[in-house]
Amino acid sequence: MIRDATLKDIRKLIEFLKPFHDNGGDKDISVNEKVAKTNLQMMLSSPMHKIWLVERDGEICAALGVVSTELWFTKRHFATNLFLCSN
């Protein structure tokens, strides 16, 4: 099932995303879970950002996140960061 992530998903989302970070190019920078939680709360509370989850048997198996911002020359929103994690 594909659905929008909610604030209730933050703990499970951090647990799902952490191994991708730990195996990625920034693995030498440890994950600060308090900062991650705050950032995800802000992201999920803003209409400028979006996270979709794919669940199978109640477990997250993929996540797609889009961060958007207004650029200096327009009020339109542009995607500036994108992540897709799947296992």
C-alpha positions, -999 to 999 in steps of 0.1 A, spaced: 0 0 0 13 35 -9 2 63 14 13 97 27 36 96 58 22 112 90 37 124 122 28 90 137 53 74 113 84 93 124 99 66 147 94 38 121 106 61 93 139 69 112 144 32 118 138 25 82 160 53 68 190 49 92 205 18 75 205 37 42 225 65 58 248 41 76 257 25 42 259 57 23 285 83 15 279 103 47 282 73 70 310 90 89 284 115 102 263 98 129 226 102 129 213 125 156 178 110 162 166 141 180 175 163 150 161 137 126 128 136 145 126 175 145 134 177 108 108 151 99 82 168 121 88 200 103 88 183 69 56 164 75 39 196 88 47 217 58 29 218 25 62 224 8 75 189 15 61 154 10 70 119 20 52 88 7 55 54 22 51 19 7 41 -6 33 39 -44 31 24 -63 60 24 -31 81 62 -25 76 78 3 56 95 -12 26 101 20 6 100 58 11 100 87 -13 106 122 0 105 155 -18 118 188 -4 107 219 -22 114 256 -17 106 289 -32 136 303 -52 147 339 -51 131 348 -84 96 333 -80 70 323 -56 66 289 -73 79 259 -55 107 238 -70 119 204 -58 154 208 -44 160 174 -28 147 140 -35 152 107 -17 140 72 -26 149 43 -3 137 8 -10 146 -27 2 
